[in-house]
Amino acid sequence: MSKKFKNIIIVLLIPIFVYLIFFAIQPERFGTIQGIYIMFKQSFIPSILSWGLIYILTLGLYDFSIGSILVLASIIGADLGLKFGYFGLIFGCIVVAILLEGLNGIIFMTLKIPSLITTIGLLLIYETLGNLYKGGGGIVLSDKLHIFGRSPYNIILGIIAFIISFILFNNTRFGIYVKSVGSSEMISKSVGINVTKIKILGFLICGLFVGIASIITVSYGGIVMPQTGMKSLMRVFTPLMGCFFGIALKKQINIIIGIFIGEFTLTMISIGLITMGIDISFQQVVTGLFLIIIVSITAFNQRNIIIVK
Amino acid sequence: MKRVMSIIITLVLVILLVETTAAAATTTQMKEFTFGLSLWANDDPLSKNVIRMYEFAAKSLGSKVIAAADGFEPGKQVANVENFISMGVDSVAICPCTDAVIPKLVKICDDAKVPLTLVFRTINDPQIKDYVFSSKYFVGDCHEDELEVGYNLGKILADKGCKNVAIINYQHGDTTAENRYNGYIKAFNEFNVKVLAEQWEILTADKAAAATESFIAAFPELDGIAVVGGGGGPLEGTVTAIKNNNKLGKILVTGCDFGPTLKDNLEKKEVSAMSGGHWVDPFYTFILAYNYVSGNSLSSKPEEIVMKPLFIASVEDSDNYAKWCQGDVLPYTEEEIKNMTKVFNSGMTIDKLKEIAWNYSLDDVMKRHEGLVK
């Protein structure tokens, strides 16, 4: 058996293992075909955000404003959608998200404040803008514009996002530069990579994926209400966990694929706990523990490899 | 000619004197007070309506409001009250996130000698209630009979044939969420409706949609969902998920807290019944507080005011609600507000205020404002 094939099996064993646990506990409710399909669908929104966030993380940066950008882009996109149909919805969500992420990048590079602080500060501004937009009541998306909240259209959009992220990250010069800058800025500069440009582009690319996620989010829920008081920060953690999952397993499987497997596993845990009647607070405990275990096992294996070498 | 001029000038001066005296009298009657109002948020339909009504009432009485959001976090609620007091407000109103935070808030207000009212909440814990009601500066609270709200909506689901339901709720520990939930459970137990699952901490449409889809996947026998609250977003998310999974008409929904899609939901039969529109609740405690700070307290002890939320189950109800309660004319006019204060109406009593609150309904508003709203 080739090493590559063995690695894929190891990675796939994680969601299979989780599935078997919940199936053993609730065989009559968990893991039906419809259930698996719904888990698959629900994994796309956080995965799309992760596929954008991975560029930022690979560059060695953070972006805690993606949740607030998603909300603001959804609100404006929904409003434009009511005026101009699907064109307005798609254009509004994607353009607003890209512009705001671009602003993140420019402010970060200009002021040279840590990205963590910059993006948290901007999060507060974007939340307020969402609250001020059209009086702050949120925008209800007409039923006629809900197509991306339904399958197979949300899945199609998710697959498109996956393909774009996969190709960009693995098969383009930009992807190589992102990894290079993330690995060592000094070396990247010395070989002629424009580090500033790559970082700003990283934010812009993240914006594209936040925009795609906004389209599905507002179509899925039918309405997006503004969120203030840093509540949008909660939207960052699930995609962040997906990224950590992908990074933890990058030796075994491509990071972009690993992200989806991670989000699918997390969604499976969430739904598995719902079928057991377990409260959402406890779900978060289990999810957090699961992530720590996976990352610890992977980190342990990598340390062992180094020792053996 | 000189004589005529002097008469005219005298008349003008007399008129000016009378007007100035009248203005001075009005100013004396309506001293400007400042009211602090701390709510969970200021960006959802419910909180926006509350603030609008509160500010209108204050303005009608020549007063001001400082509103602040606290995210339903105890620390933030304490901080807001402390901030209000440091800003020199004359009274504080707050929607407490849990009974446990109330004694701390009462102590802060007692130490600062600033009256405190609670909005949308009653106190469930008897020990805390005793402590709070013994406070010199606690003026009172207003709340809805949330047990009855939950019970009535649960009964509606049972009457419509639901046998297997799920519950979507917001915060654990929140009195309203818990009381509505208990009301639902009481109805479900009484009418043999099984609760298959419940999800709490759901405050956004997409989270509600995800929870609903999970219920649909896990429980094929599901035929009803009770959305206990959360300001409108969760209800919309639930309804959207039901439609996206082709379960409209097969899974019935009830909701609390009217959202922006109220009429649409009823028109398309996406929701069986809703209760809400009780954003006038803080207004009644405002009246209590205003009378207190203007030196005309309606009662010598803290008072509890109870009101009934509106029940809306038809498009006609929804249209009337939008027209009579949410239009340019609010549920209470400036004149009606002034008449609830002893400053303008010496015959006002606490019993009359309680009666006004208890009688609040769509019919009540339509009757009082006939001719005012076009």
Contacts between the chains, C-beta under 8 A, distances in Angstrom:
chain1	res1	chain2	res2	distance
A	26	B	218	8.0
A	29	B	218	4.7
A	29	B	219	6.9
A	30	B	218	6.9
A	32	B	217	6.9
A	34	B	216	7.9
A	34	B	217	5.4
A	34	B	220	8.0
A	35	B	217	4.0
A	35	B	218	6.5
A	37	B	217	7.9
A	38	B	213	5.2
A	38	B	214	7.0
A	38	B	216	7.4
A	38	B	217	4.3
A	39	B	217	7.7
A	41	B	213	7.7
A	42	B	210	5.7
A	42	B	213	6.6
A	42	B	214	7.9
A	45	B	206	7.5
A	131	B	42	7.7
A	131	B	43	4.5
A	135	B	48	7.8
A	136	B	42	7.9
A	136	B	43	4.9
A	136	B	48	7.0
A	137	B	44	7.8
A	137	B	45	5.9
A	137	B	48	6.7
A	137	B	260	5.9
A	138	B	44	7.9
A	138	B	233	7.1
A	138	B	260	7.0
A	140	B	236	6.9
A	140	B	260	5.3
A	140	B	261	5.3
A	140	B	264	7.8
A	143	B	243	7.3
A	146	B	240	6.7
A	146	B	243	7.6
A	146	B	244	7.0
A	149	B	209	7.7
A	149	B	240	6.4
A	149	B	244	5.6
A	150	B	244	4.7
A	217	B	206	5.3
A	220	B	206	5.5
A	220	B	209	5.3
A	220	B	210	8.0
A	220	B	237	7.9
A	220	B	240	6.9
A	220	B	241	7.7
A	220	B	244	7.6
A	221	B	204	7.0
A	221	B	205	3.1
A	221	B	206	3.9
A	221	B	208	7.2
A	221	B	209	4.9
A	221	B	233	7.3
A	221	B	236	6.7
A	221	B	237	4.3
A	221	B	240	5.9
A	222	B	205	6.0
A	222	B	209	7.6
A	222	B	236	4.8
A	222	B	237	6.5
A	222	B	239	6.9
A	222	B	240	3.5
A	222	B	261	7.6
A	223	B	205	4.8
A	223	B	232	7.6
A	223	B	233	5.9
A	223	B	236	4.4
A	223	B	237	7.3
A	223	B	240	7.9
A	223	B	259	7.5
A	223	B	260	7.1
A	223	B	261	7.0
A	224	B	205	6.7
A	224	B	206	7.8
A	225	B	43	7.0
A	225	B	44	6.1
A	225	B	204	6.8
A	225	B	205	7.1
A	225	B	231	7.3
A	225	B	232	7.3
A	225	B	233	4.7
A	226	B	43	4.8
A	227	B	43	7.5
A	227	B	204	7.5
A	228	B	41	6.5
A	228	B	42	7.5
A	228	B	43	5.4
A	228	B	69	6.5
A	229	B	41	7.2
A	229	B	69	6.1
A	229	B	71	4.3
A	229	B	76	7.9
A	231	B	71	7.2
A	231	B	203	7.8
A	270	B	214	7.4
A	271	B	214	4.8
A	271	B	217	6.7
A	271	B	218	7.0
A	274	B	197	6.2
A	274	B	199	6.7
A	274	B	211	7.3
A	274	B	214	4.7
A	274	B	215	7.3
A	274	B	218	6.3
A	275	B	197	7.6
A	275	B	214	7.8
A	275	B	218	4.2
A	277	B	197	5.8
A	277	B	198	7.5
A	279	B	172	7.8
A	279	B	198	7.9
A	279	B	199	7.8
A	279	B	200	6.0
A	280	B	199	5.8
A	280	B	200	5.9
A	280	B	201	4.8
A	280	B	202	7.6
A	281	B	172	7.5
A	281	B	200	7.6
A	281	B	201	6.8
